[in-house]
Amino acid sequence: MNKQNSNKTKSLKGKKNVGRGVFLQRVILENLSDRQILKKFQLSREAILALYQRIRQDLEPLSGRGHSIPGLVKLLAVLYHFAKHSFQADSGEVGISQASFSRCLTQVVRALTSWAKEFIHLPTDRASWRKLKLDFFQVAGFPKVLGAIDCTHVALRQPTNCEELYRNRKQFHSLNVQVVCDADQRIMSVRAGNPGSFHDSWIWQESSLATLFDEGQMPDGWLLGDKGYYNSAHCATRNVIERTFGVLKSRFLCLDKSGGYLLYPPLKAVDIVLACYILHNVALMHRAPVIRIGDKAPEDDMHPVAEDVDPCDRGPVGKVSLIATHFHVSNVSLSYINTIHRILVVLMSPYFMSCIF
């Protein structure tokens, strides 16, 4: 009799564990208000559940054991970590122990980055490109803009290998991440694997996006860079990339130096950066607002005061035509235009008198 009771007790305990495993993921979200979810995870309830449906097959445990961590709990734990740049072992916050978090991080980041081409991409048809140009033009009347481009630094713990390559000009270790966004702050292109010492212009020249322009596979237009604003229209139009970086680093403190350094090797840090950028686009898709953690604004990105001028910079006459035609600036010299090498990256379109779009 005692043996039978003992077996029943074990059976009930097993069912209880299964119950906790099954319901833990639901309890975490249902016990939180929409505002609390945004504050903890920087994504709305709808965005989290929609994202989970995309990647759930990569996250769900293979085992049916009661103590297996549900896939949604893994996702929430990583979102919490990205947003707060800390990990709290309290199961009331994320549902898992700190010892389990490292495995969950690897699994979730791998699942997210496998969808990178789905969430981060250039327009794929003429109508989408036309809308993108129109959106930029409506900011300040700047024509034929295909995107705003800039680089931002993400701080790293000192790497064990090639340490000096990752030391930037401000003497901390970082990744220098090139980003192109549209007028709505949606990220369209990312090159994240660049050590902090690498110059922005080198990163551009080695990027796959530059190759697309060189091979004539991009539409008629150009990208706007960050230096030497020659008028307020250029400044206002390309400011979207700065605002995008501000949103990214407010939403995900793990990307901002004010929240500390990424405590991972460079290769894993690259995947984490890409995962955060994917999550940024997911947040935009679901119109999730940014809930800033604390009062400190994201740190400003580093930009050199002056840069070497590339004498082979393409399209100087085209730049003069654009400025003179659309912004009524006369006597613009080629030498002046060449000093804004990274500001207006003229990539195509020799005929500036054609239709703006």
C-alpha positions as semicolon CSV with decimal commas, in nm:
position;residue;x (nm);y (nm);z (nm)
1;M;0,000;0,000;0,000
2;N;0,276;0,238;0,093
3;K;0,453;0,149;-0,228
4;Q;0,139;0,227;-0,429
5;N;0,098;0,562;-0,254
6;S;0,461;0,639;-0,324
7;N;0,413;0,566;-0,694
8;K;0,101;0,787;-0,705
9;T;0,294;1,070;-0,543
10;K;0,573;1,042;-0,799
11;S;0,314;1,037;-1,077
12;L;0,143;1,349;-0,946
13;K;0,475;1,528;-0,912
14;G;0,554;1,442;-1,270
15;K;0,222;1,583;-1,387
16;K;0,279;1,896;-1,184
17;N;0,614;1,949;-1,351
18;V;0,457;1,897;-1,692
19;G;0,189;2,147;-1,602
20;R;0,444;2,407;-1,504
21;G;0,633;2,345;-1,827
22;V;0,319;2,377;-2,036
23;F;0,176;2,686;-1,869
24;L;0,489;2,879;-1,779
25;Q;0,512;3,053;-2,116
26;R;0,146;3,163;-2,099
27;V;0,162;3,281;-1,740
28;I;0,457;3,513;-1,805
29;L;0,269;3,721;-2,063
30;E;-0,081;3,695;-1,921
31;N;0,033;3,822;-1,582
32;L;0,175;4,139;-1,739
33;S;0,001;4,446;-1,876
34;D;0,082;4,569;-2,226
35;R;0,289;4,850;-2,075
36;Q;0,486;4,607;-1,857
37;I;0,558;4,384;-2,155
38;L;0,692;4,679;-2,355
39;K;0,907;4,792;-2,065
40;K;1,055;4,448;-2,001
41;F;1,096;4,322;-2,357
42;Q;1,078;4,632;-2,584
43;L;0,829;4,454;-2,809
44;S;0,451;4,452;-2,788
45;R;0,255;4,144;-2,693
46;E;0,141;4,105;-3,055
47;A;0,495;4,141;-3,191
48;I;0,634;3,882;-2,950
49;L;0,367;3,625;-3,031
50;A;0,395;3,684;-3,407
51;L;0,774;3,650;-3,394
52;Y;0,746;3,338;-3,184
53;Q;0,524;3,174;-3,445
54;R;0,799;3,234;-3,701
55;I;1,081;3,078;-3,503
56;R;0,905;2,837;-3,267
57;Q;1,025;2,525;-3,449
58;D;1,383;2,628;-3,373
59;L;1,310;2,696;-3,006
60;E;1,076;2,428;-2,881
61;P;1,247;2,156;-2,675
62;L;1,285;1,818;-2,841
63;S;1,213;1,647;-2,513
64;G;0,866;1,628;-2,361
65;R;1,006;1,628;-2,010
66;G;0,831;1,858;-1,765
67;H;1,137;2,064;-1,683
68;S;1,219;2,147;-2,047
69;I;1,217;2,521;-2,112
70;P;0,933;2,624;-2,346
71;G;1,034;2,807;-2,661
72;L;0,850;3,128;-2,577
73;V;1,023;3,144;-2,239
74;K;1,359;3,122;-2,416
75;L;1,261;3,407;-2,648
76;L;1,141;3,624;-2,359
77;A;1,460;3,561;-2,165
78;V;1,672;3,683;-2,456
79;L;1,448;3,983;-2,525
80;Y;1,477;4,077;-2,158
81;H;1,854;4,049;-2,176
82;F;1,879;4,262;-2,492
83;A;1,652;4,530;-2,348
84;K;1,805;4,552;-2,000
85;H;2,159;4,427;-2,080
86;S;2,145;4,226;-1,762
87;F;2,021;3,889;-1,656
88;Q;1,817;3,833;-1,344
89;A;1,790;3,476;-1,225
90;D;1,443;3,540;-1,083
91;S;1,205;3,302;-1,261
92;G;0,932;3,562;-1,218
93;E;1,116;3,781;-1,466
94;V;1,223;3,540;-1,738
95;G;1,126;3,190;-1,633
96;I;1,472;3,028;-1,643
97;S;1,784;3,014;-1,433
98;Q;2,098;3,204;-1,519
99;A;2,279;2,876;-1,577
100;S;2,037;2,791;-1,859
101;F;2,048;3,134;-2,020
102;S;2,368;3,092;-2,223
103;R;2,223;2,797;-2,412
104;C;1,898;2,983;-2,470
105;L;2,083;3,289;-2,600
106;T;2,271;3,086;-2,860
107;Q;1,954;2,909;-2,969
108;V;1,740;3,224;-2,998
109;V;2,007;3,429;-3,175
110;R;2,062;3,147;-3,425
111;A;1,688;3,126;-3,487
112;L;1,656;3,502;-3,538
113;T;1,955;3,541;-3,768
114;S;1,831;3,257;-3,988
115;W;1,546;3,495;-4,079
116;A;1,774;3,791;-4,151
117;K;1,695;3,807;-4,524
118;E;1,325;3,801;-4,446
119;F;1,338;4,100;-4,211
120;I;1,633;4,304;-4,343
121;H;1,636;4,364;-4,717
122;L;1,624;4,626;-4,990
123;P;1,304;4,691;-5,186
124;T;1,242;4,418;-5,439
125;D;1,035;4,594;-5,707
126;R;1,012;4,929;-5,886
127;A;0,699;5,038;-5,701
128;S;0,869;4,988;-5,363
129;W;1,177;5,182;-5,474
130;R;0,958;5,463;-5,603
131;K;0,772;5,482;-5,271
132;L;1,103;5,485;-5,083
133;K;1,231;5,779;-5,290
134;L;0,903;5,963;-5,242
135;D;0,916;5,911;-4,864
136;F;1,264;6,065;-4,851
137;F;1,166;6,348;-5,087
138;Q;0,876;6,442;-4,862
139;V;1,114;6,502;-4,570
140;A;1,286;6,808;-4,720
141;G;1,264;6,795;-5,098
142;F;1,583;6,595;-5,153
143;P;1,543;6,385;-5,471
144;K;1,642;6,031;-5,569
145;V;1,749;5,917;-5,221
146;L;1,775;5,539;-5,195
147;G;1,866;5,535;-4,827
148;A;2,055;5,696;-4,542
149;I;2,389;5,533;-4,458
150;D;2,616;5,557;-4,155
151;C;2,822;5,347;-3,914
152;T;2,774;5,301;-3,542
153;H;3,003;5,147;-3,279
154;V;2,890;4,866;-3,048
155;A;3,121;4,824;-2,750
156;L;3,285;4,485;-2,684
157;R;3,476;4,325;-2,403
158;Q;3,846;4,313;-2,495
159;P;3,886;4,024;-2,741
160;T;4,148;3,759;-2,675
161;N;4,262;3,758;-3,040
162;C;4,345;4,053;-3,269
163;E;4,275;4,289;-2,981
164;E;4,417;4,598;-3,154
165;L;4,195;4,552;-3,457
166;Y;3,891;4,608;-3,237
167;R;4,030;4,914;-3,055
168;N;3,866;5,222;-3,207
169;R;3,995;5,579;-3,208
170;K;3,831;5,643;-2,869
171;Q;4,039;5,358;-2,730
172;F;3,763;5,114;-2,645
173;H;3,697;4,788;-2,827
174;S;3,401;4,774;-3,061
175;L;3,235;4,655;-3,377
176;N;3,186;4,925;-3,641
177;V;2,846;4,845;-3,790
178;Q;2,736;4,990;-4,125
179;V;2,362;5,045;-4,157
180;V;2,134;5,172;-4,435
181;C;1,778;5,268;-4,343
182;D;1,472;5,411;-4,517
183;A;1,277;5,724;-4,425
184;D;1,073;5,527;-4,169
185;Q;1,383;5,397;-3,984
186;R;1,343;5,048;-4,126
187;I;1,684;4,885;-4,161
188;M;1,746;4,770;-4,518
189;S;2,113;4,668;-4,505
190;V;2,359;4,575;-4,228
191;R;2,730;4,496;-4,233
192;A;2,810;4,409;-3,872
193;G;3,137;4,214;-3,873
194;N;3,381;4,506;-3,888
195;P;3,640;4,561;-3,612
196;G;3,621;4,902;-3,446
197;S;3,947;5,026;-3,599
198;F;3,814;4,990;-3,954
199;H;3,731;5,317;-4,129
200;D;3,376;5,383;-4,246
201;S;3,485;5,437;-4,606
202;W;3,673;5,104;-4,614
203;I;3,368;4,925;-4,477
204;W;3,155;5,076;-4,752
205;Q;3,399;4,986;-5,027
206;E;3,409;4,623;-4,912
207;S;3,034;4,588;-4,865
208;S;2,805;4,382;-5,087
209;L;2,586;4,690;-5,128
210;A;2,874;4,883;-5,288
211;T;2,921;4,591;-5,525
212;L;2,556;4,612;-5,629
213;F;2,605;4,977;-5,721
214;D;2,932;4,908;-5,902
215;E;2,766;4,637;-6,109
216;G;2,470;4,858;-6,200
217;Q;2,215;4,650;-6,012
218;M;2,069;4,938;-5,812
219;P;1,805;5,192;-5,921
220;D;1,878;5,547;-6,029
221;G;1,973;5,738;-5,713
222;W;2,219;5,769;-5,426
223;L;2,273;5,721;-5,054
224;L;2,311;6,006;-4,807
225;G;2,605;5,996;-4,567
226;D;2,686;6,196;-4,258
227;K;2,947;6,466;-4,314
228;G;2,969;6,822;-4,448
229;Y;2,604;6,915;-4,469
230;Y;2,582;7,175;-4,741
231;N;2,226;7,277;-4,658
232;S;1,937;7,201;-4,426
233;A;1,760;6,976;-4,679
234;H;2,048;6,728;-4,679
235;C;2,077;6,747;-4,301
236;A;1,706;6,690;-4,243
237;T;1,684;6,404;-4,493
238;R;1,978;6,199;-4,369
239;N;1,903;6,264;-4,002
240;V;1,682;5,954;-4,007
241;I;1,988;5,731;-3,972
242;E;2,093;5,909;-3,651
243;R;1,743;5,872;-3,514
244;T;1,748;5,505;-3,609
245;F;2,067;5,452;-3,408
246;G;1,908;5,638;-3,117
247;V;1,602;5,414;-3,125
248;L;1,814;5,099;-3,153
249;K;2,030;5,188;-2,855
250;S;1,733;5,300;-2,646
251;R;1,539;4,986;-2,726
252;F;1,831;4,747;-2,676
253;L;2,073;4,863;-2,408
254;C;2,308;4,579;-2,500
255;L;2,400;4,787;-2,809
256;D;2,477;5,104;-2,615
257;K;2,803;5,168;-2,433
258;S;2,612;5,333;-2,149
259;G;2,471;4,988;-2,073
260;G;2,815;4,826;-2,065
261;Y;3,004;4,607;-2,309
262;L;2,886;4,299;-2,494
263;L;3,050;4,023;-2,294
264;Y;3,093;3,786;-2,586
265;P;3,359;3,706;-2,847
266;P;3,336;3,921;-3,163
267;L;3,174;3,652;-3,381
268;K;2,894;3,593;-3,131
269;A;2,859;3,969;-3,079
270;V;2,806;4,013;-3,455
271;D;2,513;3,769;-3,442
272;I;2,367;3,947;-3,139
273;V;2,386;4,283;-3,319
274;L;2,214;4,136;-3,624
275;A;1,946;3,979;-3,403
276;C;1,876;4,316;-3,240
277;Y;1,845;4,484;-3,579
278;I;1,598;4,217;-3,688
279;L;1,399;4,280;-3,369
280;H;1,403;4,654;-3,444
281;N;1,233;4,590;-3,778
282;V;0,986;4,355;-3,610
283;A;0,903;4,632;-3,362
284;L;0,843;4,877;-3,648
285;M;0,617;4,628;-3,826
286;H;0,399;4,612;-3,515
287;R;0,440;4,983;-3,428
288;A;0,579;4,905;-3,086
289;P;0,692;5,227;-2,911
290;V;1,032;5,258;-2,747
291;I;1,024;5,248;-2,368
292;R;1,349;5,409;-2,257
293;I;1,514;5,244;-1,958
294;G;1,623;5,512;-1,712
295;D;1,695;5,874;-1,798
296;K;2,026;5,839;-1,977
297;A;2,018;5,894;-2,352
298;P;2,221;5,669;-2,580
299;E;2,582;5,771;-2,625
300;D;2,669;5,965;-2,938
301;D;2,845;5,778;-3,214
302;M;3,196;5,874;-3,309
303;H;3,256;6,065;-3,627
304;P;3,594;6,200;-3,732
305;V;3,623;6,574;-3,788
306;A;3,773;6,531;-4,132
307;E;3,841;6,245;-4,366
308;D;4,074;6,182;-4,656
309;V;3,927;6,284;-4,988
310;D;3,912;6,017;-5,253
311;P;4,030;6,178;-5,580
312;C;3,851;5,904;-5,772
313;D;3,515;5,984;-5,614
314;R;3,251;5,911;-5,876
315;G;3,016;6,164;-6,028
316;P;3,143;6,513;-5,919
317;V;2,973;6,687;-6,210
318;G;2,651;6,511;-6,123
319;K;2,678;6,635;-5,765
320;V;2,720;6,993;-5,887
321;S;2,416;6,954;-6,113
322;L;2,204;6,814;-5,831
323;I;2,294;7,092;-5,590
324;A;2,257;7,369;-5,846
325;T;1,934;7,236;-5,994
326;H;1,741;7,142;-5,682
327;F;1,879;7,376;-5,417
328;H;1,960;7,690;-5,619
329;V;2,328;7,700;-5,523
330;S;2,557;7,870;-5,773
331;N;2,934;7,856;-5,821
332;V;2,974;7,519;-5,656
333;S;3,329;7,403;-5,729
334;L;3,441;7,048;-5,787
335;S;3,696;7,079;-5,510
336;Y;3,420;7,170;-5,265
337;I;3,203;6,884;-5,379
338;N;3,489;6,637;-5,337
339;T;3,530;6,743;-4,975
340;I;3,190;6,592;-4,898
341;H;3,296;6,247;-5,016
342;R;3,087;6,056;-4,763
343;I;2,802;6,299;-4,742
344;L;2,638;6,252;-5,072
345;V;2,745;5,920;-5,219
346;V;2,650;5,956;-5,584
347;L;2,615;5,606;-5,708
348;M;2,433;5,629;-6,040
349;S;2,215;5,858;-6,252
350;P;2,419;6,083;-6,485
351;Y;2,103;6,261;-6,599
352;F;1,988;6,480;-6,314
353;M;1,733;6,671;-6,521
354;S;1,516;6,362;-6,557
355;C;1,210;6,297;-6,346
356;I;1,289;6,321;-5,974
357;F;1,147;5,978;-5,909
